[in-house]
Protein backbone atom coordinates (compact mmCIF):
# COMPACT_ATOMS: atom_id res chain seq x y z
CA UNK A 1 0.00 0.00 0.00
CA UNK A 2 1.42 3.37 -0.96
CA UNK A 3 1.35 6.10 1.66
CA UNK A 4 2.05 9.78 1.79
CA UNK A 5 3.83 11.51 4.63
CA UNK A 6 1.90 14.57 5.82
CA UNK A 7 3.97 15.33 8.89
CA UNK A 8 6.78 13.67 10.81
CA UNK A 9 4.34 11.58 12.85
CA UNK A 10 1.55 10.88 10.36
CA UNK A 11 1.26 8.62 7.32
CA UNK A 12 -1.83 8.79 5.11
CA UNK A 13 -2.61 6.09 2.51
CA UNK A 14 -2.56 7.10 -1.15
CA UNK A 15 -6.26 6.24 -1.49
CA UNK A 16 -9.05 6.20 1.06
CA UNK A 17 -12.67 5.12 0.85
CA UNK A 18 -15.21 6.97 2.96
CA UNK A 19 -16.25 10.50 3.82
CA UNK A 20 -14.62 13.35 5.65
CA UNK A 21 -16.98 14.48 8.42
CA UNK A 22 -16.92 16.91 11.33
CA UNK A 23 -17.86 15.38 14.66
CA UNK A 24 -19.47 17.63 17.23
CA UNK A 25 -19.44 16.34 20.80
CA UNK A 26 -19.14 17.19 24.46
CA UNK A 27 -15.80 16.58 26.12
CA UNK A 28 -17.25 15.52 29.49
CA UNK A 29 -15.63 18.16 31.69
CA UNK A 30 -18.25 19.85 33.87
CA UNK A 31 -16.52 23.25 33.73
CA UNK A 32 -16.19 23.31 29.90
CA UNK A 33 -18.38 25.58 27.72
CA UNK A 34 -19.79 22.49 25.94
CA UNK A 35 -21.40 21.21 29.16
CA UNK A 36 -23.49 24.37 29.62
CA UNK A 37 -25.07 24.97 26.20
CA UNK A 38 -25.46 23.81 22.66
CA UNK A 39 -21.93 24.71 21.61
CA UNK A 40 -19.79 21.58 21.20
CA UNK A 41 -16.22 20.69 20.30
CA UNK A 42 -15.60 20.01 16.59
CA UNK A 43 -13.06 17.52 15.26
CA UNK A 44 -12.43 16.17 11.75
CA UNK A 45 -12.94 12.45 11.19
CA UNK A 46 -12.98 9.87 8.41
CA UNK A 47 -16.20 7.84 8.29
CA UNK A 48 -16.24 4.57 6.32
CA UNK A 49 -18.20 1.34 6.13
CA UNK A 50 -16.61 -2.04 6.86
CA UNK A 51 -18.55 -5.32 6.80
CA UNK A 52 -21.84 -3.45 7.07
CA UNK A 53 -20.79 -1.32 10.06
CA UNK A 54 -19.87 2.33 10.08
CA UNK A 55 -16.40 3.04 11.44
CA UNK A 56 -14.91 6.42 12.36
CA UNK A 57 -11.24 7.45 12.51
CA UNK A 58 -10.47 10.71 14.32
CA UNK A 59 -8.05 12.96 12.42
CA UNK A 60 -5.65 15.71 13.33
CA UNK A 61 -6.20 19.06 11.63
CA UNK A 62 -2.88 18.61 9.82
CA UNK A 63 -4.20 15.39 8.18
CA UNK A 64 -7.37 16.87 6.67
CA UNK A 65 -5.81 18.07 3.38
CA UNK A 66 -4.00 14.76 2.76
CA UNK A 67 -7.10 12.72 3.60
CA UNK A 68 -9.24 14.89 1.31
CA UNK A 69 -6.78 14.32 -1.53
CA UNK A 70 -6.72 10.54 -0.86
CA UNK A 71 -10.54 10.44 -0.90
CA UNK A 72 -10.58 12.30 -4.23
CA UNK A 73 -8.02 9.90 -5.74
CA UNK A 74 -10.23 6.99 -4.68
CA UNK A 75 -13.32 8.56 -6.28
CA UNK A 76 -11.40 9.23 -9.51
CA UNK A 77 -10.08 5.65 -9.61
CA UNK A 78 -13.54 4.25 -8.93
CA UNK A 79 -15.02 6.35 -11.75
CA UNK A 80 -12.29 5.18 -14.13
CA UNK A 81 -12.85 1.55 -13.12
CA UNK A 82 -16.62 1.89 -13.69
CA UNK A 83 -15.96 3.32 -17.16
CA UNK A 84 -13.63 0.43 -18.01
CA UNK A 85 -16.20 -2.09 -16.76
CA UNK A 86 -18.94 -0.45 -18.84
CA UNK A 87 -16.72 -0.52 -21.94
CA UNK A 88 -15.92 -4.20 -21.33
CA UNK A 89 -19.58 -5.05 -20.84
CA UNK A 90 -20.53 -3.26 -24.06
CA UNK A 91 -17.81 -5.17 -25.96
CA UNK A 92 -18.99 -8.48 -24.52
CA UNK A 93 -22.65 -7.91 -25.39
CA UNK A 94 -21.64 -6.79 -28.90
CA UNK A 95 -19.56 -9.96 -29.41
CA UNK A 96 -22.32 -12.23 -28.10
CA UNK A 97 -24.89 -10.53 -30.36
CA UNK A 98 -22.57 -10.95 -33.37
CA UNK A 99 -22.08 -14.65 -32.57
CA UNK A 100 -25.82 -15.18 -32.32
CA UNK A 101 -26.34 -13.44 -35.67
CA UNK A 102 -23.95 -15.82 -37.47
CA UNK A 103 -25.66 -18.73 -39.19
CA UNK A 104 -25.01 -22.02 -37.46
CA UNK A 105 -23.89 -25.14 -39.18
CA UNK A 106 -26.49 -27.86 -39.12
CA UNK A 107 -25.63 -30.73 -36.82
CA UNK A 108 -24.88 -34.10 -38.34
CA UNK A 109 -24.92 -37.61 -36.95
CA UNK A 110 -27.34 -39.71 -34.92
CA UNK A 111 -28.89 -36.76 -33.05
CA UNK A 112 -29.88 -35.19 -36.36
CA UNK A 113 -31.50 -38.45 -37.45
CA UNK A 114 -33.45 -38.66 -34.21
CA UNK A 115 -34.54 -35.04 -34.60
CA UNK A 116 -35.61 -35.69 -38.19
CA UNK A 117 -37.62 -38.72 -37.03
CA UNK A 118 -39.37 -36.65 -34.39
CA UNK A 119 -39.90 -33.86 -36.94
CA UNK A 120 -42.17 -36.19 -38.91
CA UNK A 121 -44.67 -36.06 -36.03
CA UNK A 122 -44.60 -32.23 -35.72
CA UNK A 123 -47.84 -31.76 -37.69
CA UNK A 124 -49.84 -33.38 -34.92
CA UNK A 125 -48.64 -31.00 -32.21
CA UNK A 126 -48.69 -27.34 -31.28
CA UNK A 127 -45.25 -25.78 -30.80
CA UNK A 128 -45.29 -26.01 -26.97
CA UNK A 129 -46.63 -29.56 -26.91
CA UNK A 130 -44.08 -30.64 -29.56
CA UNK A 131 -41.26 -29.31 -27.33
CA UNK A 132 -42.62 -31.33 -24.42
CA UNK A 133 -43.01 -34.40 -26.65
CA UNK A 134 -39.39 -34.03 -27.84
CA UNK A 135 -38.19 -33.84 -24.22
CA UNK A 136 -40.18 -36.95 -23.34
CA UNK A 137 -38.81 -38.91 -26.30
CA UNK A 138 -35.23 -37.91 -25.44
CA UNK A 139 -35.92 -39.02 -21.87
CA UNK A 140 -37.41 -42.29 -23.16
CA UNK A 141 -34.24 -43.06 -25.10
CA UNK A 142 -31.89 -42.09 -22.25
CA UNK A 143 -33.82 -43.24 -19.17
CA UNK A 144 -32.37 -46.28 -17.42
CA UNK A 145 -34.69 -49.02 -16.15
CA UNK A 146 -38.46 -48.66 -16.47
CA UNK A 147 -39.56 -45.97 -18.87
CA UNK A 148 -42.20 -44.20 -16.81
CA UNK A 149 -43.14 -40.58 -17.44
CA UNK A 150 -41.47 -39.62 -14.16
CA UNK A 151 -38.23 -41.42 -15.11
CA UNK A 152 -38.22 -39.73 -18.52
CA UNK A 153 -38.76 -36.30 -16.92
CA UNK A 154 -35.87 -36.90 -14.51
CA UNK A 155 -33.51 -37.56 -17.43
CA UNK A 156 -34.88 -35.06 -19.98
CA UNK A 157 -35.52 -32.10 -17.67
CA UNK A 158 -33.30 -32.33 -14.55
CA UNK A 159 -33.46 -28.56 -13.98
CA UNK A 160 -37.28 -28.60 -13.85
CA UNK A 161 -37.85 -26.02 -16.59
CA UNK A 162 -41.46 -27.09 -16.98
CA UNK A 163 -44.09 -28.10 -14.46
CA UNK A 164 -44.13 -31.82 -13.78
CA UNK A 165 -47.81 -32.17 -14.66
CA UNK A 166 -47.26 -30.65 -18.13
CA UNK A 167 -45.44 -33.80 -19.18
CA UNK A 168 -48.19 -36.07 -17.82
CA UNK A 169 -50.88 -33.95 -19.49
CA UNK A 170 -48.98 -34.04 -22.80
CA UNK A 171 -48.66 -37.82 -22.65
CA UNK A 172 -52.37 -38.21 -21.85
CA UNK A 173 -53.51 -35.97 -24.76
CA UNK A 174 -50.86 -36.84 -27.35
CA UNK A 175 -52.08 -37.56 -30.90
CA UNK A 176 -52.55 -41.20 -31.75
CA UNK A 177 -53.46 -42.12 -28.23
Secondary structure as UniProt FT lines:
FT   STRAND          3..5
FT   STRAND          11..13
FT   STRAND          19..25
FT   TURN            30..31
FT   HELIX           33..36
FT   STRAND          41..50
FT   TURN            51..52
FT   STRAND          53..58
FT   HELIX           61..63
FT   HELIX           64..101
FT   HELIX           110..119
FT   TURN            120..121
FT   HELIX           122..124
FT   HELIX           127..142
FT   HELIX           149..156
FT   TURN            158..159
FT   HELIX           164..173
FT   TURN            175..176
//
